[in-house]
Amino acid sequence: MKAAGRPVDEEDAKLKLLNSLPPNYKPLVYSICDKSFQECWNALLQDQISREFEKLSVEAESQLLYSTQRQSKGGGSSRRSSGYTPEKIGAAGSKSNLYCRYCKKKGHLLESCFKLQKKRDSKPVAGVVVSAVADSQNKVLMASQIGGSDQDHSWVVDTGATDHMACKREYFHTYEPLHSPKFVYLGDNSIHPMVGIGSVVVKLSSGEKVTIEQVYHVLGLFKNLFSGKQFAKKKGTLVFTDTCKR
């Protein structure tokens, strides 16, 4: 097993892999920490597939409920108009018996989840440091330090990065899990596992949407990295502009 031309000890790689996982993976980490690296990797892949399947199932169910409610309202007879509300479900009408499968919180049901409604009404597109794009024939990108308020939504142009890297699975438009472990060394000498690869659609400040191909999903990153090297390989040109306020 190698990363950036350097050998990686499997036990060390396993510990770094498990330590890079977010807090909600703790139960799984405790159950696999004494297994081999390959067994840990396979368990994480299976868990990721299960999480994605559950997420898709929940969103599909919410869309069905949403459509049913719209049809009921259009037909002039809905369960809400006859006195039905999600809050009335449960023993003695208590909200404490309600549980939302989307946000995993108590007190309401999936169809009345504010977090899900907000996501459905305006699904956010990841911010990007790329501020403008010229015509596709010239392949010119103008880069400036522009990003969302949330750091993991921003993209940083890194001329030293060997590949494009994204920190969250939900940013991907197409996605394929990696079945053979790969690792990347960052500037602070930390090692992070690459768990998937695919394409990401980003929205420029000009309003135009572009697709970045061959993006790796890397666990433990705090920002998304746009590789200047990869862009240059495709005969692209990066133009950096100073946008600092003085």
VOGU-3710 file (C-alpha; in Angstrom, 3 decimals, decimal comma):
1> mkaagrpvde> 0,000/0,000/0,000  1,504/3,336/-1,033  0,535/7,000/-0,975  2,381/9,740/-2,858  5,247/7,320/-3,484  5,696/6,499/0,217  4,874/3,147/1,898  2,019/3,237/4,401  1,797/0,821/7,310  -1,635/-0,852/7,299
11> edaklkllns> -2,209/-0,461/11,034  -1,246/3,227/10,866  -3,483/3,700/7,825  -6,389/1,992/9,634  -6,049/4,299/12,655  -5,886/7,389/10,462  -8,906/6,181/8,498  -11,009/5,590/11,619  -9,894/8,833/13,284  -10,866/10,826/10,186
21> lppnykplvy> -14,505/9,723/10,373  -17,161/12,152/11,710  -18,699/11,649/15,199  -21,820/9,885/13,913  -19,594/6,969/12,827  -18,479/6,226/16,416  -20,708/3,137/16,914  -19,330/1,609/13,719  -15,746/2,526/14,638  -16,078/0,794/18,013
31> sicdksfqec> -17,341/-2,372/16,329  -14,556/-2,639/13,726  -11,505/-1,073/15,418  -9,934/-4,492/16,132  -10,334/-5,735/12,549  -7,833/-5,555/9,688  -7,579/-2,537/7,418  -9,299/-4,289/4,525  -12,153/-5,463/6,777  -12,589/-1,910/8,090
41> wnallqdqis> -12,602/-0,571/4,535  -15,235/-3,073/3,411  -17,405/-2,314/6,451  -17,226/1,427/5,742  -18,155/0,891/2,098  -21,149/-1,220/3,086  -22,203/1,348/5,702  -21,952/4,161/3,168  -24,113/2,262/0,699  -26,702/1,626/3,435
51> refeklsvea> -26,734/5,306/4,429  -27,200/6,410/0,827  -30,004/3,908/0,296  -31,787/5,063/3,465  -31,382/8,700/2,455  -32,833/8,031/-0,997  -35,728/6,071/0,540  -36,547/8,899/2,959  -36,427/11,547/0,248  -38,579/9,416/-2,073
61> esqllystqr> -41,125/8,957/0,718  -41,160/12,698/1,414  -41,751/13,458/-2,268  -44,655/10,980/-2,302  -46,210/12,626/0,781  -45,696/16,071/-0,722  -47,356/15,052/-4,006  -50,253/13,399/-2,161  -50,895/16,537/-0,130  -50,833/18,732/-3,257
71> qskgggssrr> -53,278/16,425/-5,034  -55,588/16,415/-2,008  -55,577/20,194/-1,865  -56,272/20,415/-5,590  -59,226/18,044/-5,242  -60,800/20,129/-2,509  -60,616/17,424/0,129  -57,528/16,824/2,213  -56,849/15,098/5,466  -55,691/18,398/6,921
81> ssgytpekig> -59,035/20,065/6,135  -60,841/17,319/8,031  -58,829/18,017/11,144  -55,758/15,867/10,468  -52,399/17,244/11,511  -49,143/15,352/12,079  -49,001/16,637/15,657  -52,228/14,755/16,528  -50,657/11,366/15,809  -49,460/9,420/18,853
91> aagsksnlyc> -50,686/8,382/22,241  -52,674/11,121/23,977  -51,748/13,443/21,101  -48,206/13,945/22,472  -45,517/15,289/20,164  -42,916/13,379/22,157  -44,047/10,179/20,410  -43,277/11,588/16,971  -39,962/10,895/15,228  -38,648/12,298/11,948
101> ryckkkghll> -36,707/9,806/9,823  -34,969/12,628/7,924  -33,441/14,893/10,595  -33,511/12,135/13,282  -35,240/14,431/15,801  -38,373/13,985/17,878  -41,465/16,183/17,987  -42,535/16,028/14,341  -42,891/13,688/11,358  -41,085/13,574/8,047
111> escfklqkkr> -43,836/15,352/6,101  -43,684/18,386/8,386  -39,882/18,495/8,751  -38,745/22,089/8,319  -35,203/20,995/7,442  -36,422/18,767/4,615  -38,860/21,386/3,320  -36,078/23,948/3,231  -33,804/21,560/1,341  -36,519/20,684/-1,186
121> dskpvagvvv> -37,573/24,296/-1,804  -34,075/25,598/-2,428  -31,438/22,939/-2,779  -28,074/24,631/-2,270  -25,327/24,407/-4,850  -21,791/24,262/-3,502  -19,983/27,608/-3,620  -16,767/27,836/-5,571  -13,718/30,051/-5,647  -13,916/30,142/-9,421
131> savadsqnkv> -15,597/33,478/-10,106  -16,045/33,485/-13,868  -15,524/31,290/-16,894  -14,705/32,404/-20,410  -15,821/30,644/-23,592  -15,143/26,911/-23,575  -12,725/27,117/-26,496  -10,212/29,177/-24,513  -10,753/27,253/-21,266  -9,920/30,206/-19,030
141> lmasqiggsd> -10,927/30,274/-15,366  -10,652/33,395/-13,236  -10,086/32,455/-9,600  -10,754/34,602/-6,541  -11,361/33,891/-2,865  -15,139/33,570/-3,072  -17,017/30,944/-1,150  -20,050/30,231/0,980  -20,368/31,139/4,637  -19,869/27,479/5,427
151> qdhswvvdtg> -16,230/26,557/4,750  -16,935/23,064/3,446  -19,096/24,597/0,700  -16,172/26,636/-0,686  -13,646/25,540/-3,275  -10,002/26,527/-3,099  -7,811/26,603/-6,184  -4,694/24,642/-5,231  -1,930/24,681/-7,837  -0,059/21,988/-5,890
161> atdhmackre> -2,950/19,504/-5,590  -2,552/16,461/-7,815  -6,323/15,876/-8,088  -9,654/17,627/-7,554  -10,982/16,721/-4,087  -14,359/17,188/-2,391  -15,068/16,764/1,311  -18,726/15,670/1,240  -20,605/12,920/-0,589  -23,691/15,066/-1,255
171> yfhtyeplhs> -21,724/17,439/-3,510  -21,337/14,755/-6,187  -23,511/14,577/-9,289  -22,132/11,158/-10,273  -20,358/8,898/-7,786  -18,556/5,553/-7,686  -17,064/4,115/-4,462  -13,405/3,102/-4,576  -13,010/-0,590/-3,815  -9,212/-0,361/-3,517
181> pkfvylgdns> -7,915/2,012/-0,824  -6,114/5,179/-1,918  -4,604/7,893/0,251  -3,515/11,488/-0,160  -0,882/13,420/1,782  -1,723/17,044/2,591  0,606/19,936/3,324  0,371/19,383/7,100  1,668/15,798/6,621  -1,738/14,317/7,455
191> ihpmvgigsv> -3,009/11,305/5,517  -6,606/11,173/4,327  -8,432/8,274/2,640  -10,028/8,633/-0,780  -13,298/6,690/-0,706  -14,981/7,579/-4,013  -14,689/9,378/-7,338  -17,162/11,194/-9,583  -18,243/14,543/-11,002  -19,354/17,687/-9,172
201> vvklssgekv> -21,536/20,473/-10,568  -20,589/23,911/-9,226  -22,200/27,290/-9,717  -19,985/30,229/-10,625  -20,578/33,757/-9,363  -21,648/34,621/-12,921  -24,554/32,191/-12,483  -23,130/29,663/-14,942  -22,857/26,009/-13,905  -19,837/23,895/-14,791
211> tieqvyhvlg> -19,064/20,228/-14,188  -15,754/19,183/-12,643  -14,848/15,623/-13,644  -12,583/13,126/-11,851  -13,192/14,516/-8,363  -12,124/12,364/-5,411  -14,217/12,135/-2,247  -11,679/12,572/0,568  -12,610/12,042/4,221  -11,362/14,590/6,751
221> lfknlfsgkq> -11,078/17,582/4,410  -12,477/20,935/5,560  -12,547/22,501/2,092  -12,878/21,329/-1,477  -9,732/21,540/-3,588  -9,708/22,469/-7,281  -6,470/21,116/-8,767  -4,619/23,646/-10,887  -2,415/20,835/-12,180  -5,363/18,795/-13,457
231> fakkkgtlvf> -6,882/21,856/-15,102  -3,557/22,724/-16,769  -3,253/19,146/-18,094  -6,430/19,787/-20,074  -4,804/22,912/-21,529  -6,734/25,253/-19,304  -5,515/28,602/-18,004  -6,022/29,966/-14,503  -6,244/33,741/-14,078  -5,940/34,954/-10,463
241> tdtckr> -7,461/38,295/-9,535  -6,967/40,396/-6,407  -10,363/40,932/-4,765  -9,133/42,009/-1,312  -10,779/45,122/0,090  -8,245/47,814/0,995
//
